[in-house]
Amino acid sequence: MPVGPVPVDLTVTAEVALGQENGIQAINEGAGDLKITATTITRIEDAGIYAKNFGKGLTITSSGTINGGANGVFAYSLGSGDLTVDVTRAASA
C-alpha cells in the first residue's frame, strides 16, 4: 500500500457561485494539480476564490468578475509546480 498523498488532480468548474464565507473554497492535499475555472463569483465575508494546494501546480482562471470581502482571490501553493492566476477582474470590499 502506497504511503503519502495520492497523485489525483482536483478540478473545480463554476459558471456562477455565491457563498457566505467563500464563493469557491478548494483545498488539494493530494499530489496532483488543483485547477479552478470560474466565470462570476460573489462571496459575503472572505474570498471570492480561496485555493490552497499542496500537490503540483495551482491554476485559477476566470473570464468574469470575482468579488470578495477580504480578497477577490486568495491563492496559496506549497506544491512543486507553477502558481498561475489569470483573472479578468477581481475585487474586494
Summary of the structure (lengths in Angstrom):
residues: 93
radius of gyration: 13.1
end to end distance: 47.6
largest distance: 47.6
contacts: 326
relative contact order: 0.23
helix: 0%
strand: 65%
